[in-house]
Each structure stands twice: as C-alpha cells, then as structure tokens.
Amino acid sequence: MRKRSQSNIKIGLDMDGVLIDHTGIRIKLAKEYGFALIPKDTPSDILRTILPDKERWAIQNTIYNDPLVSLEAPLIKNVEESLKRLTELEIPFFLISRRKDANLAMRLLEARGIWPRYFNPENTHFVITPEDKDTEAIKLGITHYVDDETKVLKALNSVPHKILFDPYDAQEEGDYVRAHSWEDVMQHFLNQ
C-alpha cells in the first residue's frame, strides 16, 4: 500500500455537514415549525436564505445543544471508511469545528464509533469563528480543508486547497473544489 509523506498533505475537517449528517433532523424540525424542506434546502448556507432567523436559530440550537436530538445524527456515508483509509496512508487529519458544546460533540463522535478511534484530544480543535478556523489551520499547517459552508472556506486564507462538501449540489460556484460525496473528497486527497 502506498503511503504519503506526512509533510505533503495535512487535512482539516469540519464536523457538522462533513462528518455528521443533519439532513433528516433538519427536515423533521423544520416541519414542526411549518416549513417543508427537501434535502437540497438543508445545508447551512441555503437554510439561511429559506428560514426566518428565529426558526432557523431554534432548529440549529436543538440540533447542536439538545442531547436527545444531537446524538441521533448519523455519519455521512463513507466517512468511517475514508478515515480508516487516511489513517492507513498515514495522512494526518484534524477536526476543526465551531461546535460550542465540545463535550456533546465528542459524545456524538463516540456514539458513531469515530472517537477516540479517529478523533481524540490531540487532533480535535474547537473554535468560535470561521477566522478562528484559519488561525488553527495555520498552527497545524493545514493544506486541505473540507467544510460545508462557503463563508468558512472564504475565511480560510491560509489554506491552499479548499473543498466544499456539497452532496445536494445546492451551493454556488466559488474558489474551491466541490465534493458531492466522501468518494469525491478522497479522490481529491489521493490525486494530489
């Protein structure tokens, strides 16, 4: 098996919308507020344009801060297999998330079987703003970053390779590579 030099590539990963899939939960919660969403409506960048702030914040708060709801979210398809492959290839990866409740985030990752197997205190970083993600990326030497929000990718001035995780092809074109699946993400990493 071909292994990569650790100096060639260092990957930064967002958590929600890249590792964890909130699509079904967002659709269900929006319905409770009287809004009918389809999967293509659920990325954070799109949700901002569809839902009023009050309802959107209530849904986001439930998803990220209510343990009964938060811990229901599944992994995005092929995440675990991809993390296993990156580990086998000795390609370093780091979780850089804006989750406010780090303990709940770690519980969710543990419930999905990827904490501490793939993520642990050494490669997991919680920050507050998109700009903080860039600061952390500089410290870690991140060369590639995967996020589902364009505003975050725009703030990552230090990262040369930005990947928008967009499984529903809902986002506008931008200064990044678009990935519709984890197979796309891995193709980009392995073709560097």
C-alpha positions as CSV (number, residue, x, y, z in Angstrom):
1,M,0.0,0.0,0.0
2,R,1.4,3.4,-1.0
3,K,1.8,5.8,1.9
4,R,2.0,9.6,1.7
5,S,4.7,11.7,3.2
6,Q,3.2,13.5,6.2
7,S,4.8,16.7,5.0
8,N,2.9,16.7,1.7
9,I,-0.7,17.0,3.0
10,K,-2.5,17.8,6.3
11,I,-6.2,17.7,6.2
12,G,-8.6,19.9,8.2
13,L,-12.2,18.7,8.5
14,D,-15.4,20.3,9.7
15,M,-17.7,18.2,11.8
16,D,-21.3,19.1,11.1
17,G,-22.3,18.6,7.4
18,V,-18.9,17.0,6.6
19,L,-18.7,14.1,9.1
20,I,-22.2,14.2,10.6
21,D,-25.4,14.3,8.6
22,H,-28.2,16.5,10.0
23,T,-30.3,16.4,6.8
24,G,-33.1,14.3,8.2
25,I,-33.2,16.0,11.6
26,R,-33.4,19.5,9.9
27,I,-36.2,18.4,7.7
28,K,-38.1,16.9,10.7
29,L,-37.6,20.0,12.9
30,A,-38.5,22.5,10.1
31,K,-41.7,20.6,9.6
32,E,-42.5,21.1,13.3
33,Y,-42.2,24.9,12.6
34,G,-44.4,24.6,9.5
35,F,-41.7,24.6,6.8
36,A,-41.4,21.8,4.2
37,L,-37.7,21.3,3.3
38,I,-36.1,18.9,0.9
39,P,-32.5,17.7,1.3
40,K,-31.2,20.3,-1.1
41,D,-32.6,23.0,1.3
42,T,-30.7,21.8,4.4
43,P,-27.1,23.0,4.0
44,S,-26.5,25.9,6.4
45,D,-25.7,28.3,3.6
46,I,-29.1,27.5,2.0
47,L,-31.1,27.3,5.2
48,R,-30.1,30.9,5.9
49,T,-32.0,32.0,2.8
50,I,-35.1,29.9,3.4
51,L,-36.0,30.1,7.1
52,P,-36.6,33.2,9.2
53,D,-33.8,33.7,11.7
54,K,-36.0,32.9,14.8
55,E,-37.0,29.4,13.5
56,R,-33.5,28.7,12.0
57,W,-31.8,29.5,15.3
58,A,-34.3,27.4,17.2
59,I,-33.6,24.4,14.9
60,Q,-29.9,24.9,15.0
61,N,-30.0,25.2,18.8
62,T,-31.9,21.9,19.1
63,I,-29.5,20.1,16.7
64,Y,-26.3,21.2,18.4
65,N,-27.4,21.6,22.0
66,D,-30.2,19.1,22.8
67,P,-28.5,15.8,23.6
68,L,-31.6,13.7,22.7
69,V,-31.7,15.2,19.2
70,S,-27.9,15.8,18.6
71,L,-27.0,12.2,19.4
72,E,-29.4,10.9,16.8
73,A,-27.4,12.3,13.8
74,P,-25.7,9.6,11.7
75,L,-22.3,9.8,10.0
76,I,-22.3,10.9,6.4
77,K,-22.0,7.9,4.1
78,N,-18.4,6.5,3.7
79,V,-16.9,8.8,6.4
80,E,-15.6,5.9,8.5
81,E,-14.1,4.0,5.6
82,S,-12.4,7.2,4.4
83,L,-11.0,8.0,7.8
84,K,-9.7,4.4,8.0
85,R,-8.0,4.8,4.6
86,L,-6.4,8.2,5.5
87,T,-5.1,6.5,8.7
88,E,-3.7,3.6,6.7
89,L,-2.0,6.0,4.3
90,E,-0.6,8.0,7.3
91,I,-2.2,11.2,6.0
92,P,-2.7,13.4,9.1
93,F,-6.2,14.9,9.6
94,F,-7.6,17.2,12.2
95,L,-11.1,18.1,13.2
96,I,-11.6,21.9,13.5
97,S,-15.2,22.6,14.5
98,R,-17.2,25.6,15.7
99,R,-19.3,23.4,17.9
100,K,-20.0,25.4,21.2
101,D,-20.6,22.3,23.3
102,A,-17.4,20.3,22.8
103,N,-18.5,17.6,25.2
104,L,-21.7,16.9,23.3
105,A,-19.7,16.9,20.1
106,M,-17.3,14.3,21.4
107,R,-20.2,12.2,22.7
108,L,-21.7,12.2,19.3
109,L,-18.4,11.2,17.6
110,E,-18.1,8.5,20.3
111,A,-21.6,7.3,19.6
112,R,-20.8,7.0,15.9
113,G,-17.6,5.0,16.7
114,I,-15.1,7.5,15.5
115,W,-14.0,8.9,18.9
116,P,-11.3,8.1,20.0
117,R,-10.6,5.7,17.1
118,Y,-10.0,8.5,14.6
119,F,-10.5,11.7,16.6
120,N,-9.1,12.4,20.0
121,P,-7.8,15.4,22.1
122,E,-4.6,15.5,20.0
123,N,-6.3,16.1,16.6
124,T,-9.5,17.8,17.6
125,H,-9.9,21.5,18.0
126,F,-13.0,23.6,18.9
127,V,-13.1,27.2,17.8
128,I,-15.6,30.1,17.8
129,T,-15.5,31.8,14.4
130,P,-14.6,31.0,10.8
131,E,-11.5,33.2,11.2
132,D,-10.5,31.1,14.2
133,K,-10.6,28.1,11.9
134,D,-8.0,29.8,9.8
135,T,-5.8,30.6,12.8
136,E,-6.0,27.0,13.9
137,A,-5.2,25.8,10.3
138,I,-2.1,28.0,10.3
139,K,-0.9,26.5,13.6
140,L,-1.5,22.9,12.3
141,G,-0.1,23.5,8.8
142,I,-3.3,22.5,7.1
143,T,-3.0,22.2,3.4
144,H,-6.5,20.9,2.6
145,Y,-9.8,21.8,4.3
146,V,-13.2,20.3,3.9
147,D,-16.3,22.3,5.0
148,D,-19.9,22.6,4.0
149,E,-20.1,26.4,4.4
150,T,-18.8,28.8,1.8
151,K,-18.4,31.5,4.4
152,V,-15.9,29.3,6.3
153,L,-14.0,28.4,3.1
154,K,-13.7,32.2,2.3
155,A,-12.2,32.8,5.7
156,L,-9.5,30.2,5.3
157,N,-7.0,32.4,3.7
158,S,-4.0,30.2,4.7
159,V,-5.4,27.0,3.2
160,P,-4.3,26.4,-0.4
161,H,-6.8,23.6,-1.1
162,K,-10.4,24.3,-0.1
163,I,-13.1,21.6,-0.6
164,L,-16.8,22.4,-0.3
165,F,-18.7,19.3,0.8
166,D,-22.0,19.8,-1.2
167,P,-23.8,16.4,-1.5
168,Y,-27.0,18.1,-2.9
169,D,-25.3,20.4,-5.4
170,A,-27.0,23.3,-3.7
171,Q,-24.2,25.8,-3.4
172,E,-23.0,28.4,-5.9
173,E,-19.7,28.1,-7.7
174,G,-16.7,29.5,-5.9
175,D,-13.0,29.5,-5.3
176,Y,-12.9,25.9,-4.1
177,V,-13.3,22.3,-5.3
178,R,-16.8,20.9,-4.9
179,A,-17.3,17.3,-3.5
180,H,-20.6,15.6,-3.6
181,S,-19.6,12.6,-1.6
182,W,-16.7,11.2,0.5
183,E,-15.6,9.3,-2.6
184,D,-15.1,12.7,-4.3
185,V,-13.2,14.0,-1.2
186,M,-10.9,11.0,-1.2
187,Q,-10.3,11.3,-4.9
188,H,-9.1,14.9,-4.4
189,F,-6.8,13.9,-1.5
190,L,-5.3,10.9,-3.3
191,N,-4.7,12.7,-6.6
192,Q,-2.6,15.4,-5.0
